[in-house]
C-alpha cells in the first residue's frame, strides 16, 4: 500500500494507516525493539481490537497510532494527515479536533462533577458555554450517565467513572477514538456495558475505534481483532461473520 | 469555561492550605516589619511632624533634623519679607548633657528651644496650651512621660543641663525622638543652656507657616535661591521629615536589615508555596496528561496552574490584610510605635503576590511530567 494523500477519496474506509512502523526502547545498555516494521490499516466505523499479552507492544502501537509518541521509523497517516509532519503544537491541535482517548485509569478531576468533566475539553474547542453544555449532556445521556451527571468522581462507581471518561472523549465528536485497556479495572457487568458503548459509538457515529486490551471478553464484540506478540501482528481476523452486535446478543441471551 | 483552577482549590482546600498560610504569613511579616521600621524611625522627625510649620530653614545639606548647624539670625528677616510667609518662628536646638537628681550618670539630651506662646508652631501637635504656658517660667523644661525613668526625675524635680539648673514643670507624650531624649524649653532657657560661644547671634532653624500651605514646594524653591544672610537651605516640612527618617533608616543599617529580612521572608514563603503547588500539580498529573491527550495544549494547562497560584496569592493576601489590621490595632493600643503608609502597604502586599506568582511559575515546570504517553501501559 502506497501513500494516501487523501484517504476519504482514495480508500474511503481507511481512517488510520501505519506503514513500516518500528519502535525500540533503551533500558540501560539493552536496546529492546517493541515494534517490528508494522503495517496496518484501520477502517472507519469499525471497532478494532488489538489483543495480546502484556509487553507485546500493543500500548506502544496505540501511542504511535494516536500521535502521542513518534515512531523510530515508518509513517502514520491519520485522516489523510501525516502525523510525522506535525510539530508538537499542531499535533495537540490535531488531537483536539479529531481524537478521543479512554484510559485504563479514569483520570477524572476530583473537584469536577460528571458534566464539568465532559464540558472541560469542549471549552478548549472554542464552543460556546451553552453549546458545550448541550453536547456534554448529550454524550452523558448516550453512555447512560444522564441522571448522575451532577455527581463527583468520589460518588461514582468504577464503571460509572469509565462511562464519564468515555463521554468526555465522545463529546468532542472525534473521528478517531483510542481506548487503552478500558475494561481491565472493571467487573464483568461494567466491562460489558463499556464494550457495548464503544461498539455503539463505532456503529452510530462512524468513528474509528481502536481498542487495546488483553481482556478476552472483548474479542466477541470487535469487528476486527489483531493479535499481537513480540511487536508483530500474528493474526488479523473478523471474529463473526454476522454483524458484530451478535456478540452482544449472545451475552445477553444467557 | 469550566473553572478548573478555582473548583480544585475549593474542593482540595486542605492541599492548598499550607500555600495560602505561607503567603498570608509572608505578607503579614512584610507589613509588620515595614510598619515597625516606619513607626520607630518616624520618631526621628517628631520635631517636624509634631509641629505645624510648612517650611523649615536650616544649614544647607542637613541630613536629619538632629544634625542641624546654626545659621544667621538675619534669615528670619529675609523670610518675613516674602509675602507668602505668614509667620516665622526660631527653633533653637542644643545638644546637651543631663544630670538628674538620681544616680543615672550622664544622659545625652537634645534641648528644643521653642517659642512658648499658645499659638506657636513648634510642637503644636504634641504640647497642649497649658503646658506651653508653663515654659514661660525661666529654666522650666518639659519631657516625655516615657523618659522620666531614664532621666531619673519626677515632675517638680530639678536637674542640671550642661551644668545649668532646670526644673521639670510638666510631662507630655509624643515627644520621644530617636538618638537622644527630647527636652522642650523656651527659647530663652535654651539660650542659657547653649554653652557654645560661636552660637551667639545664630539660630539652628527657622520654621515658617505660609498663607497657602499648598504652595510650600514652590515657595521653598524660591526662598532657597537667595544667598543673602549667608548660606541656608529651605525645605518643606514633609520633605525634611522624610529626609530625617531616611537618614536614620539608612544610617543605622535598619534599611539594609529590612531588605535582608524581606528577602528571607520572600524566600521561605516562595519555597513553601511552590512546594505545595508542585505537590498539587503532581497530584493531578494524570488528569492533566489526559487533557493533553485530548488535545488541550500545554500552554492552557500552564494557565490553570498559574491561575491556581493567583487564587492562592489572593486568599493569602486577604488573610495578611486582616491579620495585619488586627496586629497594627493591637500594637497601637499598646503604644508600640507602628506606622504604615497606604503605598507601603500596597507595596508589601504586591511583593507577596509576586511571591505567589513566582511559586506558580515554579510549579508550572512540573507539568512536564504530564506526558500523555505515560498513561498507556
Interface residues (C-beta under 8 A of the other chain):
Chain A: X59 X60 X62 X63 X66 X68 X69 X89 X92 X93 X94 X95 X96 X97 X99 X100 X101 X103 X104 X105 X107 X108 X109 X110 X111 X112 X116 X119 X120 X121 X123 X124 X129 X152 X168 X169 X172 X180 X181 X212
Chain B: X1 X2 X4 X7 X8 X10 X11 X12 X284 X286 X287 X289 X290 X291 X292 X293 X294 X295 X296 X297 X298 X300 X372 X373 X375 X376 X377
